[in-house]
Amino acid sequence: MSTPFLSVQNLSKRFQAPKGGEPLTVFENVSLGVEKGEFVCIIGHSGCGKSTILNILAGLDEPSDGA
């Protein structure tokens, strides 16, 4: 088996709640591997973290956990 072109392991993102409340977990423990030339779609409801995952992969945001 070849090494994936893009590999994500246990990616999580949490946002700090205002006024010391519980942090908001957007997604937790997302793992995926994408081979070169593969076409991938990320689908889901509004606000479920699709853009946040892509922003982390592009280096525009930082994950709470994972790599």
GROMACS elastic network, one bead per residue, 0.5 to 0.9 nm:
[ bonds ]
;  ai    aj funct       b0    kb
    1     4     6  0.89577   500
    2     5     6  0.89692   500
    2    35     6  0.83975   500
    3     6     6  0.85360   500
    3     7     6  0.85258   500
    3    33     6  0.87887   500
    3    35     6  0.78130   500
    4     7     6  0.59326   500
    4    33     6  0.56119   500
    4    34     6  0.54986   500
    4    36     6  0.71616   500
    5    33     6  0.74406   500
    5    34     6  0.57369   500
    5    36     6  0.52283   500
    5    37     6  0.88090   500
    6    32     6  0.81072   500
    6    33     6  0.56733   500
    6    34     6  0.50601   500
    6    35     6  0.67751   500
    6    36     6  0.80148   500
    7    31     6  0.76359   500
    7    32     6  0.59438   500
    7    34     6  0.64520   500
    7    35     6  0.88102   500
    7    67     6  0.82646   500
    8    11     6  0.66267   500
    8    30     6  0.73118   500
    8    31     6  0.50549   500
    8    32     6  0.51971   500
    8    33     6  0.62977   500
    8    34     6  0.88480   500
    8    57     6  0.87174   500
    8    66     6  0.76103   500
    8    67     6  0.57962   500
    9    29     6  0.72778   500
    9    30     6  0.65205   500
    9    32     6  0.66867   500
    9    33     6  0.85176   500
    9    66     6  0.57134   500
    9    67     6  0.55329   500
   10    28     6  0.71084   500
   10    31     6  0.51964   500
   10    32     6  0.87489   500
   10    65     6  0.70001   500
   10    67     6  0.69168   500
   11    27     6  0.78205   500
   11    28     6  0.62668   500
   11    31     6  0.64524   500
   11    53     6  0.84441   500
   11    63     6  0.65764   500
   11    64     6  0.75746   500
   11    65     6  0.55752   500
   11    67     6  0.60373   500
   12    25     6  0.77695   500
   12    26     6  0.75545   500
   12    27     6  0.54310   500
   12    29     6  0.54373   500
   12    30     6  0.65997   500
   12    53     6  0.89238   500
   12    63     6  0.59530   500
   12    64     6  0.54925   500
   12    66     6  0.62980   500
   13    24     6  0.84723   500
   13    25     6  0.60623   500
   13    26     6  0.56114   500
   13    27     6  0.56878   500
   13    28     6  0.65642   500
   13    29     6  0.89975   500
   13    49     6  0.86408   500
   13    52     6  0.81716   500
   13    53     6  0.84844   500
   13    62     6  0.81051   500
   13    63     6  0.52752   500
   13    65     6  0.68040   500
   14    23     6  0.61520   500
   14    24     6  0.53450   500
   14    26     6  0.57721   500
   14    27     6  0.74720   500
   14    28     6  0.84143   500
   14    63     6  0.80001   500
   14    64     6  0.60067   500
   14    65     6  0.88276   500
   15    23     6  0.55803   500
   15    24     6  0.51383   500
   15    25     6  0.65742   500
   15    26     6  0.75627   500
   15    64     6  0.84959   500
   16    20     6  0.77985   500
   16    21     6  0.77845   500
   16    22     6  0.73517   500
   16    24     6  0.64406   500
   16    25     6  0.89550   500
   17    20     6  0.60370   500
   17    21     6  0.50612   500
   17    22     6  0.58001   500
   17    24     6  0.63548   500
   18    21     6  0.61094   500
   18    22     6  0.85932   500
   18    23     6  0.85620   500
   20    23     6  0.82665   500
   21    24     6  0.89001   500
   25    28     6  0.70135   500
   26    47     6  0.83307   500
   26    48     6  0.65294   500
   26    49     6  0.58575   500
   26    52     6  0.84780   500
   27    30     6  0.71305   500
   27    48     6  0.74500   500
   27    49     6  0.65121   500
   27    53     6  0.87430   500
   28    65     6  0.84510   500
   29    65     6  0.81952   500
   29    66     6  0.75677   500
   30    66     6  0.84986   500
   31    66     6  0.88822   500
   34    37     6  0.84616   500
   34    38     6  0.63972   500
   34    39     6  0.82023   500
   34    40     6  0.76518   500
   35    38     6  0.54289   500
   35    39     6  0.87048   500
   36    39     6  0.87991   500
   42    50     6  0.64568   500
   43    50     6  0.71359   500
   44    47     6  0.83130   500
   44    48     6  0.63654   500
   44    49     6  0.82634   500
   44    50     6  0.71219   500
   45    48     6  0.56929   500
   45    49     6  0.87122   500
   45    50     6  0.86998   500
   46    49     6  0.80573   500
   46    50     6  0.84222   500
   47    50     6  0.75741   500
   47    51     6  0.85504   500
   48    51     6  0.85577   500
   48    52     6  0.87034   500
   49    53     6  0.61551   500
   49    54     6  0.87285   500
   50    53     6  0.53541   500
   50    54     6  0.65426   500
   50    55     6  0.87619   500
   51    54     6  0.50662   500
   51    55     6  0.60107   500
   51    56     6  0.85691   500
   52    56     6  0.61855   500
   52    57     6  0.86338   500
   52    61     6  0.75617   500
   53    56     6  0.51960   500
   53    57     6  0.62744   500
   53    58     6  0.86827   500
   53    61     6  0.87155   500
   53    63     6  0.85695   500
   54    57     6  0.50082   500
   54    58     6  0.60996   500
   54    59     6  0.85878   500
   54    60     6  0.85968   500
   54    61     6  0.89257   500
   55    58     6  0.50575   500
   55    59     6  0.61906   500
   55    60     6  0.50272   500
   55    61     6  0.55494   500
   55    62     6  0.82812   500
   56    59     6  0.50765   500
   56    60     6  0.57350   500
   56    62     6  0.55558   500
   56    63     6  0.63668   500
   57    60     6  0.76496   500
   57    61     6  0.80434   500
   57    62     6  0.87258   500
   58    61     6  0.77608   500
   59    62     6  0.69388   500
   62    65     6  0.87236   500
   63    66     6  0.67058   500
   63    67     6  0.75934   500
